[in-house]
Amino acid sequence: MKQSLLLLCFTVTVMTAKTQSVSDSIANLVKYYNDNGMFSGAVLVANGNTIVYKGAVGMANQEWQLPNTTQTRFRLGSVTKQFTATLILQLVQEGKLNLNGKITDYLTNYRKETGSQGKHPSFVNP
């Protein structure tokens, strides 16, 4: 019993030390990239439900000298397009979506006069 408890305490101590060193390594990496003008933003690294590192560096607004925080809202713009395309193609691969389908096939409440007119030119198979 004492050996099991000792092993458990040792394991928790090692895991905590390991998590701290990983967190420190990430913080150092983020700082390096920020110091060299290669990154400005917020970072969240998790392992399952456990947050390993959470931090922010650089400026959210250079003119007003507002620093980034972990609560800063970023304008993503076109950054998400490749993720959307990947998800769409995964749905096609799973047979849940047809690239030649009409929007009204999937969004039944969409306006019929525009949603059933045809296919988007970039999705038509030759």
C-alpha positions as CSV (number, residue, x, y, z in Angstrom):
1,M,0.0,0.0,0.0
2,K,2.8,2.4,0.9
3,Q,4.7,1.5,-2.2
4,S,1.6,2.2,-4.4
5,L,1.0,5.6,-2.7
6,L,4.7,6.5,-3.1
7,L,4.6,5.5,-6.8
8,L,1.5,7.5,-7.3
9,C,3.0,10.6,-5.7
10,F,6.2,10.2,-7.7
11,T,4.2,9.8,-10.9
12,V,2.2,12.9,-10.2
13,T,5.4,14.9,-9.4
14,V,7.1,13.7,-12.6
15,M,4.0,14.5,-14.7
16,T,3.7,18.0,-13.1
17,A,7.4,18.7,-13.7
18,K,7.1,17.4,-17.3
19,T,4.0,19.6,-17.9
20,Q,5.8,22.6,-16.6
21,S,8.8,22.0,-18.7
22,V,6.7,21.6,-21.8
23,S,4.8,24.8,-20.9
24,D,8.1,26.6,-20.4
25,S,9.4,25.3,-23.8
26,I,6.3,26.5,-25.6
27,A,6.5,29.9,-23.8
28,N,10.2,30.2,-24.9
29,L,9.3,29.2,-28.5
30,V,6.5,31.8,-28.7
31,K,8.8,34.4,-27.2
32,Y,11.5,33.6,-29.7
33,Y,9.2,34.0,-32.6
34,N,7.7,37.2,-31.3
35,D,11.1,38.7,-30.4
36,N,12.2,38.0,-34.0
37,G,9.1,39.6,-35.6
38,M,7.7,36.3,-36.8
39,F,4.7,35.9,-34.6
40,S,2.2,38.1,-32.8
41,G,-1.0,36.6,-31.3
42,A,-2.4,34.2,-28.8
43,V,-1.5,30.6,-28.3
44,L,-3.5,27.8,-26.6
45,V,-2.0,24.3,-26.4
46,A,-4.0,21.5,-24.8
47,N,-3.6,17.8,-24.2
48,G,-7.1,16.4,-24.1
49,N,-9.0,18.6,-21.6
50,T,-5.8,19.8,-19.9
51,I,-4.4,23.2,-20.9
52,V,-0.6,22.9,-21.3
53,Y,0.1,26.5,-22.3
54,K,-2.0,29.6,-22.7
55,G,-0.5,33.0,-23.5
56,A,-0.3,36.0,-25.8
57,V,2.5,38.1,-27.2
58,G,2.8,41.2,-29.4
59,M,0.4,44.0,-30.1
60,A,-3.3,43.7,-31.0
61,N,-3.1,47.3,-32.3
62,Q,0.3,48.8,-33.1
63,E,-1.1,52.4,-33.4
64,W,-2.7,52.4,-29.9
65,Q,-0.1,50.1,-28.4
66,L,-2.7,47.6,-27.2
67,P,-1.1,44.3,-26.3
68,N,-2.6,40.9,-27.3
69,T,-4.2,39.0,-24.6
70,T,-5.7,35.5,-24.5
71,Q,-9.1,37.3,-24.8
72,T,-8.1,39.3,-27.9
73,R,-10.6,38.8,-30.8
74,F,-8.8,38.3,-34.2
75,R,-10.3,39.0,-37.6
76,L,-9.8,35.7,-39.4
77,G,-10.9,36.8,-42.9
78,S,-9.9,34.2,-45.5
79,V,-7.8,32.1,-43.2
80,T,-10.7,29.7,-42.6
81,K,-11.4,28.9,-46.3
82,Q,-8.9,26.0,-46.5
83,F,-10.4,24.4,-43.3
84,T,-13.9,24.8,-44.8
85,A,-12.8,23.1,-48.1
86,T,-11.1,20.3,-46.2
87,L,-14.3,19.6,-44.2
88,I,-16.5,19.7,-47.3
89,L,-14.2,17.2,-49.0
90,Q,-14.3,15.0,-46.0
91,L,-18.1,15.0,-46.1
92,V,-18.0,14.1,-49.8
93,Q,-15.6,11.3,-49.0
94,E,-18.0,10.0,-46.3
95,G,-20.9,10.2,-48.8
96,K,-22.8,12.9,-46.8
97,L,-22.4,15.6,-49.4
98,N,-22.4,15.7,-53.2
99,L,-20.3,18.4,-54.9
100,N,-22.8,18.4,-57.8
101,G,-25.8,18.9,-55.5
102,K,-27.8,22.0,-55.0
103,I,-27.8,24.0,-51.9
104,T,-31.5,23.3,-51.4
105,D,-30.7,19.6,-51.2
106,Y,-29.0,20.3,-47.8
107,L,-30.7,23.5,-46.6
108,T,-34.4,22.8,-47.1
109,N,-35.5,26.3,-45.9
110,Y,-33.2,28.0,-48.4
111,R,-34.9,30.2,-51.0
112,K,-35.9,27.7,-53.8
113,E,-35.7,30.3,-56.6
114,T,-32.0,30.8,-56.0
115,G,-30.9,27.6,-54.3
116,S,-32.1,25.2,-56.9
117,Q,-30.9,27.1,-60.0
118,G,-27.8,25.1,-60.6
119,K,-24.4,24.3,-59.5
120,H,-21.5,26.5,-58.5
121,P,-19.1,26.5,-61.5
122,S,-16.0,25.5,-59.5
123,F,-17.8,22.4,-58.2
124,V,-19.0,21.0,-61.5
125,N,-17.2,17.9,-62.5
126,P,-16.1,17.9,-66.2
